[in-house]
Amino acid sequence: MKDMKSSSILALGVLWLVIISSHPSSTQAQEVEDEREFDYARGSHMGPEKWGVMKKEWSACNNGTMQSPIDVSSRRVEMVVSSKKLYRNYKPCNATIHNRGHDIMLQWEGDAGSILINDTEYALKQAHWHSPSEHTINGRRYDMELHLVHLSIDNKIAVIAVLYNIGKPNRFLSKLAVNISAMIDQKGRHGHCGIIDPKEIQMSSRRYYRYIGSLTVPPCTEKVVWTISKKIRTVSKDQVKLLREAVHDYAENNARPIQPDNKRDILFYENEREFDYFRGGPIGPEKWGEIKKEWSLCSYGTMQSPIDMLSERVEKVLTFYKLNRNYQPSNAILNNRGHDISLKWEGDAGSVLIDHTEYALKQAHWHTPSEHTINGRIYDMEIHLVHLSVDNKVAVIAVLYNIGLPNNFLSKLEVNLTSMIDQKGKSVVSGIIDPKEIEMSRRRYYRYVGSLTVPPCTEGVVWMISRKIRTVSKDQVKLLREAVHDDEREFDYVKSSGKGPEKWGKLHKEWSACNKGNMQSPIDLSNKRVEVVHKSKKLLRNYKPCNAIIFNRGHDIEVSWEGNAGSIEINGTIYALKQAHWHSPSEHTINNKRYSLELHMVHRSTNPSSKHQIAVIGVLYKIGKPNPFLSKLGRNITSLVKRENEHRHHGVIDPQEIHMSRRRYYNYIGSLTVPPCTEGVIWTISKKVRTVSLAQVKLLREAVHDHAEKNARPLQPDHKRGIQLISP
């Protein structure tokens, strides 16, 4: 009986244990789920500052001297000019996606290709994402960072990093969205993704940082070769959120803090191509003839192209014969040559007949903006159709384009062009392409003998430039530029572009005032809000002539004085004149009326301790008689049309020639009207509206050529700030 009682008690005890174990508390379940070896929570027992003491083999995380990530500071970077691009030889391969608890990893299962660094081949193994970015550039942290991890045959590690800002969705991540969603809250789970092509991960292979560091997760192995792409890509908020939710580690980030650089070498590789179009650069147009002996004609030739077709220099020839084109459809391949996109016909695409010589069509390529000009005018695009005779003589037909309706021929190539963005060396079979679909005038055209417009600048080329200007859309021009160029413009004026005014405050941490500031400019100078203050003393201007440079900054044209151009005095503080620039239409409005142009003269306080460090004088203009000051700058501004980041030495410019009212003007405290939108700026807006010609406004817009119709920030709330109208 006793034995039966003992057995019953034992059975009840076992049953109770079974019940307890089958219904664990939520706390117990959470502890099981959160069993990770390390985390990113600062101050936790498994956080970054503890990694090096958690395991002996992780000691480098705390004691290493070459740890990553680091801040890539311009002050620490050494520029390296090289003709070599980052060599990527990736290929499509089967891949699986893994939830590693601290990140999402894409692992290629076979041969996904490799990269070549200093003659060592590193095979691509996996990619994973960190948010926000781990590396920073000049102290700025981005929204996400992708790491592509490579391994050499002797187990050396190389990582390529790509940084991202919030903006348009990332196409590569979009393709993985379903797979990543399946990983949410599934630590340790993996899923098959099928064939994944790593070439679809866009990055700049021409401009990048390089240094020796470590893995950014335990065991923090050192001597890792880091390559950080200079171009910042975009990713949507939802994509970043999905990557965080998938890991679901209850941390706001999975980014290791910045590590000391310990004076390591940080190199910046730029201009990896053999030549480029950056004037003043080491491999820019004026240097082409010195780069290679066989390119000497580029500098010393006497029949070089392109040229300006000046009416006063052109001899008109009347003829009944139109340009004889005998083109035919043929298979063609699109190539991203790094400096342009070319369309190469593989078979017989026909020919043109010039002075009884037949020239076979070989290829076409595009330049933006146009290379040739007509009476000094630069157009938005130029196509070159390159032909070769049996004795290797060259003839080129050029067609010029202005922004307008989409170009039908380019429209047919858009899908293939999109696939070539930032893929220098990539070729795409385009199928049958009929060159007859390239519209041009065969009855009216210019002809002269010149050269190739790229190295080796071979002379003796027969040029024919179609007189009729065709149209191309802004998007098509942009696509051609994106395919071969890095868009380094940090902001623009295009709403919903991802870099437009409503996004400025989110693009950089230090630009937050653009969205959150309460003293922003421009504002409407409304009579209802203005307090009239009577003063007999006029605005004190003490300007003087001084040497100046004219810059095309991409978003505006700026005159920058190089020495002492004088100053203004406001409330006893001296503000030295530094630069002037133009916005069209005006940024400030008067009683909600917007004018055609606004000039800003930017001054800085000569006293570092003064409350307000910046003072800007604004002058508004309406269409009318030409502005005399702008007229004197016209020639140099014209030479800067579509020449972003270029400058011209103008000589002496006298700011006293800028007419403004010094007795009647508005005054208020606001901000800069471009990022970083610094507040505390003293604004002085001349009451008198001056005149400017329509041609002058048009020139300023054409010079910038930023694909926006304006460079004026929208009006900002005045938040009941004090606005004064100073009047005698």
Protein Blocks (a to p, Z undefined) as FASTA:
>chain_A
ZZmmmmmmmmmmmmmmmmmmmmccfklmmmmmmmcfbdcbehiakbmklmmmmpmklmmm
mmpcbbccddddfklpccdddfbdcdddddddddddddehjaccdddfbdnbjadeehia
cddfbdcdddddfbdcehiacfbdcddddddfkopacddddddddddddfklmmmmmmmm
mmgopghiacdebjadfklpgcdfkbccddddddfbdehighiacdddfbdcdddfklmm
mmmmmnonopabdcdcdddeklpacdddehkbfbdcbehiakbmklmmmmpmklmmmmmp
cbbccddddfklpccdddfbdcdddddddddddddehjaccdddfbdnbjadeehiacdd
fbdcdddddfbdcehiacfbdcddddddfkopacddddddddddddfklmmmmmmmmmmg
opghiacdebjadfklpgcdfkbccddddddfbdehighiacdddfbdcdddfklmmmmm
mmmpccfbfbdcbehklpamklmmmmpmklmmmmmpcbbccddddfklpccdddfbdcdd
dddddddddddehjaccdddfbdnbjadeehiacddfbdcdddddfbdcehiacfbdcdd
ddddfbfkbmblbdcdddddddddddfklmmmmmmmmmmgopghiacdebjadfklpgcd
fkbccddddddfbdehighiacdddfbdcdddfklmmmmmmmnonopabdcdcdddeklp
acddddZZ
